[in-house]
């Protein structure tokens, strides 16, 4: 799943003309470490929902990769 999530994150970065990341960790912060803004987070939400059938922001703000993984895992 980490590889799929990394691909989604890098797709969002590429679409916005931003530098892609080589790896992510559960503590990786979406805004501070990756550089996402609100538009990036909106696209990320749509892509994750399409891939994993879950709205990661349904219960509030998600700040880290680990929080996304937890939400995806809880859906299983």
N, C-alpha and C positions, 0 to 999 in steps of 0.2 A: 504494500500500500504506500509506503514512503516514496517509492519510485513514481507511482501514479500521481501522488500529491505533488512531488517535485516537478513533474511534467506539467501539471496544471498551473502551478505557481510560475514556472518559466514561460508558459504560453501567455499568461496575463502580462508578465514583464515585457515580453517580446512585442505584444500588441500595443503596449504603451510606450515603446521605444526606450525601455529601461534595460540596464545590465542584468543578465540572467545570473542565477546563483548556481553553484556547483553542488552544494549539499545543504541539507536542512537537518536540524535536530529538534527534539521536542520543545526545547527552550527557545527556539528561534522566534523572535518577535516579528509579527507581520509588518508593523509600521517602522519600528526602530532598526531592525536588522535587515529586512528585505526592502524597505522603503515604500511600502504600499500607502496610497492615499485612499480617500473614500471611494473614488471611482474604481480603483484597482480591487478594493474589497467587494464592491458590488459585482464586478465581473467574476471574481473568485467564487463568490456565493453561487452565482448562476452555473458556473462550470462544475463546482463540487456537487450541486444539486443534480445536475444532468448525469454525472458520473456515478455518484453514490446514493442518489435518491434521498438526500437529507438537506434540510435548511440549517446550515451551521450557525446562523444568527437568530434562530427561532426563539431561543431562551435568553437572548442578550448578546452582548458583545463578546467576540472571540479575539484574543490578542496573540496567541502563540500557535505554532504548528501542533504542539502537544494537545491543546484544547480541541483543535479540529479532529485529530486522530481519536481522541476520547469520544467525541460526538459520533464519529463514523462507527467506532467500535460498539457504542451503545445501541446503535441501530440494528446491528447484526442479530 
